[in-house]
């Protein structure tokens, strides 16, 4: 665990310096948007390399890198929803699909917002029990099982244009699972969307667009928390390196994920998550992460 705290907030990433944070930024950018848990990799890789745990503050703030990648990659969707919603709102066309979808996404963000506020003191605390390596390992295995079940039972027929309020709300509730380190936001929402019968690539698109408000709020909240504890100028510059590198790697990660889901299935991620969870649990048992 990280032993670097700033007024109770885990800021282990500052001690790592620019080079190591750049490496972790690439890793975070890849794993944040793949359904394989960025938190698990942020705990596993530094532990194997003998580095300080970058801490939950780093992972949360790095969601802004994921946000930049999602908005850039799905710019046509984001722009269309924004422009069409404003136009519909100004003209009183409240039945417009774009406007309704934006409203649904905002409502679907409420569950994770409330849960995040409730758990924030525990999640961001130094040596948080939720960041215990055993918790992360079991979370990896558990979501691997759920994603596998969803893949087997899914109809893979629906498109995002057929999404309803209840679809958005149910995927939004599934998103709450991402607060448990090791679950993965993209993993939990992708699982939820697949279980509702969406095509794999549409489920990913739905997952990313629905997650924009949650990613934005989580990232900005963490930036504010770091501001409140008066993070040093050096700390901000280290974080900036991670954000820039992470946003670039996250953009290419989305491209790769969409190609995998279009041509294959989510089974590679199911198997990877399961094996990762087993490695983490075995490593915890034999003392690799002491």
MARMARVO-219814 format. One record per residue (C-alpha): residue in one letter; residue number from 1; x, y, z. Coordinates in Angstrom, 1 decimal. Example, Ala and Ser with C-alpha at 12.3 -4.5 7.8 and 13.67 -1.06 7.14 Angstrom:
<pts>
PT r k x y z
PT A 1 12.3 -4.5 7.8
PT S 2 13.7 -1.1 7.1
</pts>
This chain:
<pts>
PT r k x y z
PT X 1 0.0 0.0 0.0
PT X 2 1.0 3.6 -0.5
PT X 3 2.5 5.2 2.6
PT X 4 2.5 8.7 1.0
PT X 5 -0.4 10.8 2.3
PT X 6 -1.3 14.5 2.1
PT X 7 -3.7 15.4 4.9
PT X 8 -5.3 12.0 4.7
PT X 9 -5.4 11.8 0.9
PT X 10 -3.4 9.1 -0.8
PT X 11 -0.9 10.9 -3.2
PT X 12 1.6 8.2 -3.7
PT X 13 1.9 9.1 -7.4
PT X 14 3.9 12.3 -6.6
PT X 15 6.8 10.2 -5.2
PT X 16 7.0 8.2 -8.4
PT X 17 8.2 11.1 -10.5
PT X 18 7.6 11.9 -14.2
PT X 19 9.1 8.7 -15.8
PT X 20 7.2 6.2 -13.7
PT X 21 4.0 8.2 -13.8
PT X 22 4.3 8.3 -17.6
PT X 23 4.5 4.5 -17.7
PT X 24 1.6 4.2 -15.4
PT X 25 -0.3 6.8 -17.5
PT X 26 0.0 4.5 -20.5
PT X 27 -1.2 1.6 -18.5
PT X 28 -4.0 3.6 -16.9
PT X 29 -5.1 4.8 -20.3
PT X 30 -5.3 1.3 -21.7
PT X 31 -6.9 -0.4 -18.7
PT X 32 -9.4 2.4 -17.7
PT X 33 -11.5 1.9 -20.9
PT X 34 -10.9 -1.8 -21.4
PT X 35 -13.2 -4.0 -19.2
PT X 36 -10.2 -5.3 -17.3
PT X 37 -9.9 -2.9 -14.3
PT X 38 -7.4 -0.1 -14.2
PT X 39 -7.3 -0.3 -10.3
PT X 40 -6.1 -3.9 -10.5
PT X 41 -3.3 -3.0 -12.8
PT X 42 -2.4 0.1 -10.8
PT X 43 -1.9 -2.1 -7.8
PT X 44 -0.4 -5.1 -9.5
PT X 45 2.3 -3.5 -11.7
PT X 46 3.8 -1.1 -9.1
PT X 47 3.8 -4.0 -6.6
PT X 48 5.8 -6.2 -9.0
PT X 49 8.2 -3.4 -9.9
PT X 50 8.7 -2.4 -6.3
PT X 51 7.2 1.0 -6.8
PT X 52 5.0 3.0 -4.5
PT X 53 1.3 2.5 -5.0
PT X 54 0.1 5.6 -7.0
PT X 55 -3.0 5.7 -4.8
PT X 56 -6.7 6.1 -5.5
PT X 57 -6.4 9.9 -6.1
PT X 58 -4.2 9.2 -9.2
PT X 59 -6.7 6.7 -10.6
PT X 60 -9.7 9.0 -10.0
PT X 61 -8.0 12.1 -11.5
PT X 62 -6.8 10.1 -14.5
PT X 63 -10.5 9.6 -15.4
PT X 64 -10.2 13.0 -17.1
PT X 65 -7.7 11.4 -19.5
PT X 66 -10.4 8.8 -20.3
PT X 67 -12.9 11.5 -20.7
PT X 68 -10.8 13.3 -23.3
PT X 69 -10.4 10.1 -25.2
PT X 70 -14.1 9.2 -25.1
PT X 71 -15.2 12.7 -26.2
PT X 72 -12.6 12.7 -29.0
PT X 73 -13.4 9.3 -30.3
PT X 74 -17.2 9.6 -30.1
PT X 75 -17.2 13.3 -31.1
PT X 76 -19.9 12.9 -33.7
PT X 77 -22.2 11.2 -31.1
PT X 78 -21.4 13.8 -28.4
PT X 79 -21.8 16.7 -30.7
PT X 80 -25.0 15.4 -32.2
PT X 81 -26.6 14.7 -28.8
PT X 82 -25.5 18.2 -27.5
PT X 83 -26.7 20.1 -30.6
PT X 84 -29.9 18.2 -31.1
PT X 85 -30.8 18.4 -27.4
PT X 86 -30.4 22.1 -27.3
PT X 87 -32.4 22.5 -30.5
PT X 88 -35.2 20.3 -29.2
PT X 89 -35.2 22.0 -25.9
PT X 90 -35.4 25.5 -27.4
PT X 91 -38.3 24.4 -29.7
PT X 92 -40.2 22.5 -27.0
PT X 93 -39.8 19.1 -28.7
PT X 94 -39.5 17.1 -25.5
PT X 95 -40.1 13.8 -27.3
PT X 96 -36.9 14.2 -29.3
PT X 97 -34.8 11.1 -28.9
PT X 98 -31.5 13.0 -28.4
PT X 99 -33.0 15.2 -25.6
PT X 100 -34.5 12.2 -23.9
PT X 101 -31.3 10.2 -24.1
PT X 102 -29.3 13.1 -22.5
PT X 103 -31.9 13.3 -19.7
PT X 104 -31.8 9.6 -19.2
PT X 105 -28.0 9.6 -18.9
PT X 106 -28.1 12.4 -16.3
PT X 107 -30.7 10.4 -14.3
PT X 108 -28.7 7.2 -14.7
PT X 109 -25.6 9.0 -13.2
PT X 110 -27.4 9.7 -9.9
PT X 111 -26.8 6.2 -8.4
PT X 112 -23.0 6.2 -8.8
PT X 113 -22.9 9.9 -7.8
PT X 114 -24.7 9.2 -4.5
PT X 115 -22.8 6.0 -3.8
PT X 116 -19.5 7.8 -4.7
PT X 117 -20.1 10.6 -2.2
PT X 118 -21.0 8.1 0.5
PT X 119 -17.9 5.9 -0.1
PT X 120 -15.5 8.8 -0.8
PT X 121 -14.0 8.9 2.7
PT X 122 -13.2 5.2 2.5
PT X 123 -12.1 5.0 -1.2
PT X 124 -9.7 8.0 -1.0
PT X 125 -8.3 7.3 2.5
PT X 126 -4.7 6.2 2.9
PT X 127 -4.5 2.4 3.2
PT X 128 -8.2 2.1 2.3
PT X 129 -9.5 -1.4 3.0
PT X 130 -11.3 -1.4 -0.3
PT X 131 -7.9 -1.2 -2.1
PT X 132 -6.7 -4.4 -0.3
PT X 133 -5.2 -6.7 -2.9
PT X 134 -7.6 -9.5 -2.0
PT X 135 -10.7 -7.3 -2.6
PT X 136 -9.3 -6.4 -6.1
PT X 137 -8.6 -10.1 -6.9
PT X 138 -12.1 -11.3 -6.0
PT X 139 -13.6 -8.4 -7.9
PT X 140 -11.7 -9.3 -11.0
PT X 141 -12.9 -12.9 -10.8
PT X 142 -16.5 -12.0 -9.9
PT X 143 -17.0 -9.6 -12.8
PT X 144 -15.3 -12.1 -15.2
PT X 145 -18.1 -14.6 -14.2
PT X 146 -20.8 -12.0 -14.7
PT X 147 -19.4 -10.8 -18.1
PT X 148 -19.2 -14.4 -19.2
PT X 149 -22.8 -15.1 -18.3
PT X 150 -23.9 -11.9 -20.1
PT X 151 -22.0 -12.9 -23.2
PT X 152 -23.6 -16.4 -23.2
PT X 153 -27.1 -15.2 -22.6
PT X 154 -27.1 -11.9 -24.6
PT X 155 -29.2 -11.6 -27.8
PT X 156 -26.8 -9.1 -29.4
PT X 157 -29.6 -7.5 -31.5
PT X 158 -30.4 -4.1 -30.1
PT X 159 -28.8 -0.8 -31.1
PT X 160 -28.3 2.4 -29.0
PT X 161 -31.1 4.1 -31.0
PT X 162 -33.5 1.5 -29.4
PT X 163 -32.4 2.3 -25.9
PT X 164 -35.1 3.2 -23.4
PT X 165 -35.1 5.1 -20.0
PT X 166 -35.0 1.7 -18.2
PT X 167 -32.0 0.6 -20.2
PT X 168 -30.1 3.7 -19.2
PT X 169 -31.2 3.4 -15.6
PT X 170 -30.2 -0.3 -15.3
PT X 171 -26.8 0.3 -16.9
PT X 172 -26.4 3.3 -14.6
PT X 173 -27.1 1.1 -11.6
PT X 174 -24.6 -1.4 -12.9
PT X 175 -22.1 1.4 -13.1
PT X 176 -22.2 1.7 -9.3
PT X 177 -20.2 -1.6 -9.1
PT X 178 -17.2 0.4 -10.5
PT X 179 -16.7 1.9 -7.1
PT X 180 -15.4 -1.4 -5.9
PT X 181 -11.7 -1.5 -7.0
PT X 182 -11.1 -4.3 -9.5
PT X 183 -14.6 -4.3 -11.0
PT X 184 -14.0 -1.6 -13.8
PT X 185 -16.5 1.0 -14.9
PT X 186 -16.4 -0.1 -18.5
PT X 187 -16.6 -3.7 -17.4
PT X 188 -19.7 -3.3 -15.2
PT X 189 -21.6 -1.1 -17.8
PT X 190 -20.6 -3.3 -20.7
PT X 191 -21.9 -6.3 -18.8
PT X 192 -25.1 -4.5 -18.0
PT X 193 -25.6 -3.4 -21.7
PT X 194 -24.9 -6.9 -23.0
PT X 195 -27.4 -8.4 -20.5
PT X 196 -30.0 -6.1 -21.9
PT X 197 -29.5 -7.5 -25.4
PT X 198 -27.4 -4.8 -27.1
PT X 199 -24.9 -5.7 -29.9
PT X 200 -21.4 -5.9 -28.6
PT X 201 -20.1 -2.7 -30.3
PT X 202 -23.4 -0.9 -29.5
PT X 203 -23.1 -2.0 -25.8
PT X 204 -19.6 -0.4 -25.7
PT X 205 -20.8 2.8 -27.4
PT X 206 -23.7 2.9 -25.0
PT X 207 -21.4 2.3 -22.0
PT X 208 -18.9 5.0 -23.0
PT X 209 -21.6 7.7 -23.7
PT X 210 -23.5 6.9 -20.5
PT X 211 -20.3 7.1 -18.5
PT X 212 -19.3 10.6 -19.7
PT X 213 -21.1 12.5 -16.8
PT X 214 -19.8 10.0 -14.1
PT X 215 -16.2 10.2 -15.5
PT X 216 -16.4 14.0 -15.6
PT X 217 -17.7 14.4 -12.1
PT X 218 -15.3 11.8 -10.6
PT X 219 -12.3 13.4 -12.3
PT X 220 -13.2 17.0 -11.4
PT X 221 -14.0 16.0 -7.8
PT X 222 -10.6 14.4 -7.4
PT X 223 -8.9 17.5 -8.9
PT X 224 -10.8 19.6 -6.3
PT X 225 -9.7 17.2 -3.5
PT X 226 -6.1 17.5 -4.5
PT X 227 -6.5 21.3 -4.6
PT X 228 -8.0 21.3 -1.1
PT X 229 -5.0 19.5 0.3
PT X 230 -2.7 22.0 -1.5
PT X 231 -0.9 19.6 -3.7
PT X 232 2.5 21.0 -4.6
PT X 233 3.4 22.5 -8.0
PT X 234 5.6 19.4 -8.6
PT X 235 2.7 17.1 -7.8
PT X 236 0.5 18.9 -10.3
PT X 237 3.1 18.7 -13.0
PT X 238 3.6 15.0 -12.3
PT X 239 -0.2 14.5 -12.6
PT X 240 -0.3 16.5 -15.8
PT X 241 2.3 14.1 -17.4
PT X 242 0.1 11.2 -16.5
PT X 243 -3.0 12.9 -17.9
PT X 244 -1.5 13.7 -21.3
PT X 245 0.1 10.3 -21.8
PT X 246 -3.1 8.6 -20.5
PT X 247 -5.4 10.4 -22.8
PT X 248 -3.4 9.4 -25.9
PT X 249 -3.2 5.8 -24.9
PT X 250 -6.9 5.8 -24.0
PT X 251 -7.9 7.0 -27.4
PT X 252 -6.1 4.2 -29.2
PT X 253 -7.5 1.8 -26.6
PT X 254 -11.1 2.7 -27.6
PT X 255 -10.3 2.0 -31.2
PT X 256 -8.8 -1.4 -30.3
PT X 257 -11.8 -2.3 -28.1
PT X 258 -14.3 -1.5 -30.7
PT X 259 -12.5 -3.6 -33.3
PT X 260 -12.3 -6.6 -30.9
PT X 261 -16.0 -6.4 -30.1
PT X 262 -17.1 -5.9 -33.7
PT X 263 -15.1 -8.8 -35.0
PT X 264 -14.9 -11.2 -32.0
PT X 265 -16.6 -11.1 -28.6
PT X 266 -15.9 -10.1 -25.0
PT X 267 -14.5 -13.6 -24.2
PT X 268 -10.8 -12.4 -24.4
PT X 269 -11.6 -10.0 -21.6
PT X 270 -13.5 -12.6 -19.5
PT X 271 -10.5 -14.9 -19.7
PT X 272 -8.0 -12.2 -19.0
PT X 273 -9.9 -10.9 -16.0
PT X 274 -10.3 -14.4 -14.5
PT X 275 -6.6 -15.1 -14.9
PT X 276 -5.6 -11.7 -13.6
PT X 277 -7.8 -12.2 -10.5
PT X 278 -6.3 -15.7 -9.9
PT X 279 -2.8 -14.3 -10.2
PT X 280 -3.6 -11.5 -7.7
PT X 281 -5.2 -13.9 -5.2
PT X 282 -2.3 -16.3 -5.4
PT X 283 0.2 -13.5 -5.1
PT X 284 -1.6 -12.2 -2.1
PT X 285 -1.6 -15.6 -0.5
PT X 286 2.1 -16.2 -1.0
PT X 287 3.2 -12.7 0.0
PT X 288 4.1 -11.1 -3.4
PT X 289 2.4 -7.9 -2.4
PT X 290 3.7 -7.6 1.2
</pts>
